[in-house]
């Protein structure tokens, strides 16, 4: 099974940390964010397609072409035109089989990702105290019925974590265009439910890292989680 990891963002809200390195190489509990993600991948993942952009050469230099026995193919997203566009960049390197799709600047739990890969298509969701800042998931009878991007009045506090198991049919669904012109993957997956049943799994551990406050929170949460395992 392949994994696609989207790691092309500039991380402007994490400056000055991202002046010299990409966001995915920022250290959390002593390791780069992306290293935590790669280490959490299920054993069934044998190949990783890594979509890079801003300072992508730093990522390639750090991880090389193989990491923990998994081969890595680097794909450069020339213009940051949204998450759906980043997935399109990876398309030529994907087989016509289910694949795991992750954000490269989030912390995931290995058990959550393993559970996700057992069913296709599926989405990993999480509870949030501020769902209006994310893609809100509409769920009925354990299935996804849609994703609304940053609604003013969220119908739920369950949000999209950016972790999916998809198959090649996702490319048959046109990606919605956001007001800023970017192609939105979350809403594309939301429309995918018109074609297939999308299973839902609730995350036990997930932390996005988009700004300094989230970085601090993720650092504390990860240290706490690591401490309980000892």
Secondary structure, DSSP 4 states (H G I P E B T S, - for coil): -EEEEEE----GGGTTTTTTS-GGGSEETTEEHHHHHHHTS-TT--EEEEEE-TTHHHHHHHHTTEETTEEEEEEE-SS---HHHHHHHHGGG--SS-EEEEETTEEE-HHHHHHHTTSSSEEEEEE-S-GGGSEEEEEETTEEEEEEET-SS-S-SEEEEEEEEE-GGGGGSPPEEPTTSPEEHHHHHHHHTTTS--EEEE-SSEEE-SSHHHHHHHHHHHHHHHHHH-
